[in-house]
Amino acid sequence: MVRTGGILKLAALISACIMGIYLAFQLLEIRMEFRLGSVMGKSGPLEDSSAKRVGHKCGLSKPCPAGQFAFKMASGAASVVGPKMCLEDKMLMSAVKNNVGRGINIALVNGRTGELNKTDFFDMWAGNVAPLIQFLKGIEDGTVVMMASFDDPSTKLNDEARKLIADLGSSAINNVGFRDNWIFVGGKGIKTKSPFEQHIKNSADTNKFEGWPEVLEMEGCVPRRED
């Protein structure tokens, strides 16, 4: 029994170390991307920064067509590293910017100009759903809405909040549960369901970490609103 207990403790320690190393690399990646975006943003007016840029906006695998915004985002990693959201080479939310938190993280972007309007996060474990509902009701037509989970996005969610998110184009929000990972890009006034959404369930059989599923990442091109 003593030997078995020692083996279990060793296995738990090794698992914790592996998870810690992985999350450390996730945080390093966020810092590197943010610093790269800052350097690009500081290029002087005489510099041809587009010629010097490695890859495409936000690190996309291919450029977006004219009239579309490039985005890349990731959910949080367990309860340690927060989510990140990039639009048109601008990091909107990340752990480095210190504007993310447990629950549902949201960035609102002007659908015509691509300018950031507002960011906020809502704790769905120990918080209250009322501020989230008020925030969602205040979103103006034509706004691009980016959302990402961190730790637990659903415990305090109710039917009203889920419907408001579904009205933004989400197909998965009604199935998002405790400690699920979820990322979504929709819009206020959208006529159809958004193609930009990923959801993975918290399951002991498939979780990458103990108690949390793997990190979700998504990139794409959002059409600019013309009307």
C-alpha positions as CSV (number, residue, x, y, z in Angstrom):
1,M,0.0,0.0,0.0
2,V,2.8,2.4,0.9
3,R,4.5,1.6,-2.5
4,T,1.3,2.2,-4.4
5,G,0.7,5.5,-2.6
6,G,4.2,6.6,-3.5
7,I,3.7,5.8,-7.2
8,L,0.4,7.7,-7.3
9,K,2.0,10.7,-5.7
10,L,4.8,10.6,-8.2
11,A,2.4,10.3,-11.1
12,A,0.4,13.3,-9.8
13,L,3.6,15.3,-9.5
14,I,4.8,14.5,-13.0
15,S,1.4,15.3,-14.4
16,A,1.4,18.7,-12.6
17,C,4.9,19.5,-13.9
18,I,3.9,18.7,-17.5
19,M,0.9,20.9,-17.3
20,G,2.9,23.7,-15.7
21,I,5.5,23.5,-18.5
22,Y,2.8,23.5,-21.2
23,L,1.0,26.5,-19.7
24,A,4.3,28.4,-19.3
25,F,4.9,28.0,-23.1
26,Q,1.3,29.2,-23.8
27,L,2.0,32.3,-21.7
28,L,5.3,32.8,-23.5
29,E,3.5,32.6,-26.9
30,I,1.0,35.2,-25.9
31,R,3.8,37.6,-24.7
32,M,5.8,37.1,-28.0
33,E,2.7,37.8,-30.1
34,F,1.9,40.9,-28.2
35,R,5.4,42.2,-28.4
36,L,5.5,41.6,-32.1
37,G,2.3,43.5,-32.6
38,S,3.6,46.4,-30.5
39,V,6.8,46.6,-32.6
40,M,4.7,46.6,-35.8
41,G,2.5,49.3,-34.4
42,K,5.5,51.5,-33.6
43,S,6.8,51.5,-37.2
44,G,7.5,54.9,-38.5
45,P,5.6,56.5,-41.4
46,L,8.5,56.0,-43.8
47,E,8.9,52.3,-43.1
48,D,7.3,49.8,-45.3
49,S,6.2,47.6,-42.4
50,S,4.1,45.3,-44.7
51,A,7.2,44.3,-46.6
52,K,9.0,43.4,-43.4
53,R,6.2,41.6,-41.8
54,V,6.6,37.8,-41.5
55,G,3.4,36.0,-42.3
56,H,0.0,37.8,-42.4
57,K,-2.1,39.9,-40.0
58,C,-2.5,38.2,-36.6
59,G,-0.3,35.4,-37.9
60,L,-3.0,33.9,-40.2
61,S,-1.9,31.2,-42.6
62,K,-3.1,33.2,-45.5
63,P,-4.2,36.8,-46.1
64,C,-7.9,37.9,-45.9
65,P,-9.6,39.3,-49.0
66,A,-10.2,43.0,-49.4
67,G,-13.1,44.2,-47.3
68,Q,-12.6,41.6,-44.5
69,F,-11.0,41.7,-41.1
70,A,-8.4,39.2,-40.1
71,F,-8.8,37.6,-36.7
72,K,-7.1,35.0,-34.5
73,M,-8.1,33.9,-31.0
74,A,-7.7,31.2,-28.4
75,S,-9.6,30.1,-25.3
76,G,-8.0,30.1,-21.9
77,A,-5.7,27.3,-20.8
78,A,-7.2,25.6,-17.8
79,S,-7.4,28.2,-15.0
80,V,-3.9,29.5,-15.5
81,V,-3.4,31.3,-18.8
82,G,-6.2,33.6,-20.1
83,P,-7.6,33.8,-23.6
84,K,-6.3,36.0,-26.4
85,M,-7.9,37.8,-29.2
86,C,-6.2,39.5,-32.2
87,L,-7.9,41.6,-34.9
88,E,-6.1,43.2,-37.8
89,D,-2.7,42.8,-36.1
90,K,-4.0,44.4,-32.9
91,M,-4.1,42.3,-29.7
92,L,-7.5,43.2,-28.2
93,M,-7.4,40.9,-25.1
94,S,-4.7,38.8,-23.5
95,A,-3.0,38.0,-20.2
96,V,-0.2,40.4,-21.1
97,K,-2.7,43.3,-21.5
98,N,-4.2,42.3,-18.2
99,N,-7.8,42.6,-19.4
100,V,-9.0,39.0,-19.3
101,G,-10.6,37.0,-16.4
102,R,-12.4,33.9,-15.4
103,G,-15.7,33.3,-17.2
104,I,-16.7,34.8,-20.6
105,N,-14.3,37.3,-22.1
106,I,-15.8,39.7,-24.7
107,A,-14.4,42.2,-27.2
108,L,-16.7,44.5,-29.2
109,V,-15.4,45.8,-32.5
110,N,-16.9,48.4,-34.9
111,G,-18.1,46.3,-37.9
112,R,-17.3,49.1,-40.4
113,T,-13.9,50.4,-39.2
114,G,-12.5,47.5,-37.2
115,E,-11.8,49.7,-34.3
116,L,-12.1,48.3,-30.8
117,N,-15.1,49.7,-28.9
118,K,-14.9,47.9,-25.5
119,T,-13.6,44.8,-23.7
120,D,-14.9,43.1,-20.6
121,F,-15.1,39.7,-18.8
122,F,-17.8,38.2,-16.7
123,D,-17.2,35.6,-13.9
124,M,-19.7,32.8,-14.5
125,W,-18.5,30.8,-11.4
126,A,-18.6,33.2,-8.5
127,G,-20.1,36.3,-10.2
128,N,-23.6,37.3,-11.2
129,V,-25.2,36.9,-14.7
130,A,-27.0,40.2,-14.5
131,P,-24.0,42.4,-15.6
132,L,-23.5,40.1,-18.6
133,I,-27.1,40.4,-19.6
134,Q,-27.0,44.2,-19.3
135,F,-23.7,44.2,-21.4
136,L,-25.2,42.0,-24.1
137,K,-28.4,44.1,-24.3
138,G,-26.3,47.2,-24.8
139,I,-24.4,46.0,-27.9
140,E,-25.2,48.2,-31.0
141,D,-26.2,46.9,-34.4
142,G,-23.3,46.3,-36.7
143,T,-20.9,45.4,-33.9
144,V,-18.5,42.4,-34.3
145,V,-18.6,40.4,-31.1
146,M,-15.7,38.1,-30.1
147,M,-16.0,35.8,-27.1
148,A,-13.7,33.3,-25.4
149,S,-14.0,31.1,-22.3
150,F,-11.5,31.0,-19.4
151,D,-11.8,28.3,-16.7
152,D,-15.6,28.1,-16.3
153,P,-18.0,29.9,-18.7
154,S,-21.3,28.5,-17.8
155,T,-22.3,27.9,-14.1
156,K,-24.1,31.2,-13.7
157,L,-25.4,31.4,-17.3
158,N,-29.2,31.4,-17.5
159,D,-31.7,31.0,-20.4
160,E,-31.9,34.8,-21.0
161,A,-28.1,35.2,-21.3
162,R,-27.8,32.1,-23.6
163,K,-30.6,33.5,-25.9
164,L,-28.9,36.8,-26.2
165,I,-25.6,35.1,-27.2
166,A,-27.5,32.8,-29.6
167,D,-29.1,36.0,-31.2
168,L,-25.5,37.1,-32.0
169,G,-25.1,34.0,-34.2
170,S,-23.9,31.3,-31.8
171,S,-25.0,27.7,-32.4
172,A,-23.3,26.1,-29.4
173,I,-24.0,28.4,-26.5
174,N,-27.0,26.3,-25.3
175,N,-24.7,23.3,-24.9
176,V,-21.8,25.1,-23.2
177,G,-21.3,23.6,-19.8
178,F,-19.1,23.6,-16.7
179,R,-15.4,24.2,-17.6
180,D,-16.1,23.7,-21.3
181,N,-13.8,25.6,-23.7
182,W,-15.6,27.8,-26.2
183,I,-14.6,30.5,-28.7
184,F,-17.0,32.5,-30.9
185,V,-17.2,35.4,-33.3
186,G,-20.6,36.8,-34.2
187,G,-22.3,40.1,-34.6
188,K,-25.3,42.2,-33.5
189,G,-28.0,42.1,-36.2
190,I,-26.5,39.0,-37.9
191,K,-29.1,37.2,-40.1
192,T,-27.7,33.7,-40.0
193,K,-25.7,31.5,-37.6
194,S,-22.0,32.4,-37.5
195,P,-19.5,30.0,-39.1
196,F,-16.8,31.2,-36.5
197,E,-17.3,29.0,-33.4
198,Q,-15.7,26.1,-31.7
199,H,-16.7,24.2,-28.6
200,I,-15.2,21.3,-26.7
201,K,-16.8,19.6,-23.7
202,N,-15.1,19.1,-20.3
203,S,-14.8,15.3,-20.2
204,A,-12.5,13.2,-18.0
205,D,-12.1,10.8,-21.0
206,T,-10.8,13.4,-23.4
207,N,-9.4,16.3,-21.2
208,K,-5.9,17.4,-22.0
209,F,-5.5,18.7,-18.5
210,E,-6.9,17.4,-15.2
211,G,-10.3,19.0,-15.0
212,W,-10.1,21.0,-18.2
213,P,-10.2,20.3,-22.0
214,E,-7.5,21.4,-24.4
215,V,-7.1,25.0,-25.6
216,L,-9.1,26.0,-28.7
217,E,-7.7,28.2,-31.4
218,M,-9.5,29.7,-34.4
219,E,-8.6,32.1,-37.2
220,G,-10.5,33.6,-40.1
221,C,-11.8,36.6,-42.0
222,V,-14.8,38.6,-40.9
223,P,-16.6,40.5,-43.7
224,R,-16.6,44.3,-43.1
225,R,-20.1,45.8,-42.7
226,E,-20.9,48.1,-45.6
227,D,-24.4,49.3,-45.0
